Amino acid sequence: MRVTIRDESVLRAVQPREIITYLRSRGFREDAKQAATGLWRRGEGASEVEVLVPMEPGYRDFASRVLDVLRVLELVEERSQLDILRDLRASTADVLRIPAHRADLRDGCISVNEGLAFYSNARELLMAAACAAIEPRSYYATRRPAQASRYLDQARFGQTEQSSYVVTIVSPVPPKLSGEALGDGDVEEPYERQVVATLMRGVASARSAAERAAATGDLGHFQDAVAAGVSANLCQALVGLSRGCDQDLEISVAWSPARPGPVDTPSRVRVPVGSVPVFEEAARIFRATSAEPEFELRGYVSHLDRHASATEGTVTIRGFVDGRLRAVELSLGEPQYGLAVRAHAERLSVFCIGELRRRGPSFVLENPRQLAVEGAGA
């Protein structure tokens, strides 16, 4: 049964660039263009197809012209308008699909609590890839790159799909341009594409690392995969997405027709449910042993320790780490140690930057710098 889309708000949400990208990916070529419309053709003679593309979303008849486009494509492709519209809206984006395989799914629905957790873990998976695309690290603690946060502002959760419960993430990506001005050298992919490619490579590498680590008991396989996008955050997100599943997790991506998919990156990765305990242990060790660079510590000096003949002393600062008040030790020489003594005596707060590392139950700030005393008269 054919379904005609008549919701004007849905039709007006379509952008001319999305229609053009979709048509170009299916062999259409622009034949003529006017201020308000563009004529696109494919084929010759009796098999020729023409599509008139509306170019001005502000015009009163824009929605009806978009519907005309869908009707033509419905006949040519012998597909429903709903399917065509979904692919058309995704033509300028990479679309990730993550199914939630739950034994208790009914009518394609998921419980509120499970759904909230699933979406949260999908977000963390995307954030891990967004951070790794900038700087691969084994653990991203509290501070995330601003570029990664901006990317998550523009990425979108799409409509869910049937067949279990499939969460979609729509990641807009600019179209690929070519020309002599680009030269013969490779031009770096845009950050948006790098994020999705890093996610797929990271998941594939995490799966391989889990298989080898399970066979050898060696965490080194995960450490070797950090450069490919594996981190404690990505592993923990995979644990969360797999928890409660009655079959393997499978993550896939449909690359935007606007940019060819990267040849060295898988479009589909299956993550065995049996790998979950290995991911969980790798994430735990990464969190316990990884340093957080450029950590900003602010707090009060609670303890001082320096031998009379020593040139350096140990200072303990009580400050917030991961939202909790923690004791953080650091080694300081002069004149920084003298500043810490003064701050302790006058009960003034101090600030410094360094690499925060967990050492057993406590924390250490390595390579402390920019120590400053804050407060009245500082």
N, C-alpha and C positions, 0 to 999 in steps of 0.2 A: 504494500500500500504506500502510495506516495504521500509525503507530507509537505505542505507548502508553508514556508515561514512567513508569517504575517505580522509578527511583533515589530513595530517600527523602531523601537529602541534597540532591538537586537541588530536590525539591518543598518541602522545609523552608526552603530559601534564599529562597523567594518571600515577600515581605512583604505583609500585608493592604492597605497603602496603595497598593502597585503594582496589586493586583487592582482596587481601587476606582477608581483613576485610569484604568485601562484601560477598565473598564465605563462610566464617565462619558463618556469620549471617544467611545464607541460608542453613545451614546443611552440607556443604562440609567439608572434613577433609583432611589434607595433607597426602599423601601416600608415596611420595618419593621426594627427593630434590637433585638437582645438583647445580653446581656453577651458571649456567645461567638460569635454569628453575626449577619450582616446579610442581609436579603432584598432583592435588586435585580431590577427588572422592566423589560421593554421590550416595546412593542406592546400590542395589545388582542385579546380574543377568541381565536380559533383561532391567531392569529399571536403570541400573548403568549409571552414567554420569561422564565423565572425562574432566577436564579442565587443560590445560598446561599453567602455569603462567610464563611469562617472568620476570626475576629478574634483568636484567641489562639494564637500560634505555639508556645507551651509545651505545649499540649494534646497528648495521645498520638495522637489521630487527625487532627492538623492536615495531615499529608502526604496522607492519603487524601481529605480534604475539598478540598485544592487540586487533586488529580487529578480530582475530580468537576467542579470548575469548568472545567478544561481539556476534559473530555469534552463538556460542554454547549456550550462555545464552538466546539469542533471541528465539532459538528453544525450549529450556527447559521451559522458563517462558511465552512464547507466548506474548511477549511485544516487542515494538520497541527498536532498538538500542539507539535511542535518550533518551528514558525514562530510560533505563538501565544505560546509561552513566551518566545521571544526578544523579541517586541514587548512582552509584558507586563512583563518585567524592565526594559525600556528606557522604560516609560511615565512614569517620574519622572525621566528624564534626557534631555539632548540627546545624540545619537549621531553622531559624526563617522566618516566612512568614507573611507579613503585607499587606493586600489589600487596595488599594485606591479606594473607591467606590465614583465615581463622576458621576453626571447625564450627564455631557457633554463629557464623554469619547467617543472617536470615533476610531474604528479600533484598540482597545486595546492600544491607545496612550493617553498621558497626556500632557498638555501644559508645556512649558519649565519652566515658573515661578512656577506653581503648583508642578511640578516634583522636582524642586530645593528645595522648601519648605518641601515637603514630605520626601525627602532623609535627609534633615537637621534635621527634627524632629525625624526620625528613628535613626539617629546618637545620638541625645541627649537622646533618650530613652535608648539606649545601654550604653551610658556613665553614666547615672544615676544609672543603675544596676551595672556597673563596680565599681563605687564609693561605692555603698551600700554594695556590697559583701565584701569590705574591712572594712568599718565603716559606719553603718547606721546613717544617719543624716537627719534632716528635710530640709536642704538646702545646696547645694554645690555652693559656690559663685565663686570666681576667681581661687582659687588653687585647682587643682585636683590631686589625688595621682598619682605618676609616674607609678605605676603598672597598673592603669586603662588606662593611655595614651598608654602604651606599648601594652596592650591588643587590643585597637582599631587599632593599627598599623597592627596587625596580623589578625584580623577579616576582612571579605571581604563582599562587596555587590555582591551577585550572579546575574545571569541573571534573568531578570524579567519574570513573567509568565502571561499567558492570564487569562481569566475570570476576568473581570474588569482590574485592573493593580496591579500586586502583586510584591512587593519588597521583595527580599530574602536577608537574612544576614547569611553568612556561618561562623560559629565559630568553628575552629579546636579544637579538644579535644583528649588527649592521650588515648590509649586503656586501658581498665581495665585489670589488672593482678591479678592472685590469686595464693595462695600457702601457705605452712605452715609458711613461714617466716613472713607473715602478721599477724599471730596470730588470736585470736578470736575477738579482739576489732575492732571497726570501724576505718577506715582510712579516713581522710578528703578527700573529692572530690577535684580534681584539680581546680585551680582558674577559668579556662575557663568554666568548667561546673557550678561552683558556680555562675558565672555572668548570664548565661542563666536561671538557676533555680531562681535566685533572681529576674530577670526581670519578669518571668511568675508569681511568687508569689506576686511580687510587684503590677503588673497590676490587678491581682485578688483581692488583698487586697484593692487597690484603688477603684475598682468598689464597693466592699462591703461597704467601708467607705463612698463613695458618696451616696449610697442608704440610709444608716443610718443617715448621716448628713442631707440629704434632708428632712428626716422624723422628725428629732429632732431639727435641727438648731444648733447642737453641733459640733464644730471643733474637740473635743476630740477624735472622731472616727478616724480622720486622724492622730492625734498625737499618738494614740495607734498602728497605722499601720506602723509607721516609722521603727520599728524593723524588719518588713517584707519586707522593701525595698521601702516604699512610701516616696517620697520627693517632694519638690516644683518642682524640675527639671523633675521628672517623670510625675507629674501631668500636667505640662506645655507642655511636649512632647505629651502627650495624647490629649491635647487640639489642638495642631497643626496638629496632624495626623487625628483628627476627623473633623477639620474645612473644610467646603465645602462638606462633605460626605452626601449622600442622604439615607444612611442606617447605622446601627451600625457597629462600628469598631470591627474586629475580628483578634486577634493575635494568631498564633499557632506555635508550634515547633515540628519538627521531630527529636527525639533524635538519636544521633549517634549509630549505631549498635555496635560500639566498646565499648560503656559503656551503661549499662541498664539505662533507664530513672529513675529519682528519684520518689519514690512512693508517696511522699507527695506533689508533684508539678503538677499542671494542665498542660496539653499539648495544651489546647485551652481555650482562654478567650474571651468572647464577652463584649465589652464596649458600653453601650447604648449611642446614640447621646445625649439623654436628660441629661446625667451626665456632659456634657462639662461645663456648667456654674458653677457647684459645684467644679469641678477640678480647674477651673480658680480662683475661690475665695479662695480655700484652698492654691493654689500656691502663691497667692498674700499675704495672711496672713503669711505663712511660711517665705517668703522672708523678710517681714517686721519685723518679731519677732525673727528670728533665728540668733544666733551668729556664726561668722566664726572663728573657732579655729586657733591658730598659725598664725594670720594675721600679716604680716610684714609691718609696717608703716614707711614710710620715707618721710620727708618733713621739713618745717620750722615752728618754733614757732611763732604764730601770736598774742597770747594773754596769759597773766598770771594773776592769781587771787588767792590771799591768804591773809586771815586776819592775823593781827599782832600776835595774840595768837594761831593761828592754827598750827598744826604739818604737815598738808597736804595742798596742793594747787591744783587748777584746771589749767591745761595747755591745750591750743588749738593748734593743729598742722594742718597746711594745707598740705595735701598729697593726693595721688591718690587712689581712691576707685572705682572699676569697670571702670577704664579708665578715670574717671573724677576727677577734683580737688575738694576735699571736706574738710570741717572743721571737725576735729575729736577731741573730748574732752577726757582727761584722768586725773585721780587724782594721784599725786605724793607726796611722803614724801621725807625727806632728806636721802641721799645726791642727789637723782635724781632731785628733784625740783631745787636745785642749779645748776645742769648741764643745765636744761632747761632755767634758767635765763641767764646763760652765753651764750648759743646758741642764745638766742633772742638778747642779747646785741651785739654779734659779728656777727650776721646774718649767723650762721652756720647751716647746716642741722643736723637733729637728726634721729636716728633709734631706734625702739623698737618693741617688739612682744607682742601680747595680743589677747584677744577674741573680735573681732569687732562685735558690735551690733548696729542696727539702732534704734534710739529712736525718733519717730516722723519724722520730716524733717532732723534731724541731726544724727551724728554717735558718738558712745562712744566706747573707747577701754578699756575693763575691764581687770583686772589683768595684768597691763603693767609690762614688765620685760626686762632685757638686754638693758636698755636705754644707748645709746652711742651718743656722739657728733662727727659729721663727718666734715671734711674740714681741711684747713691748720692749722697746729699747734694743732690739736685736741689731 
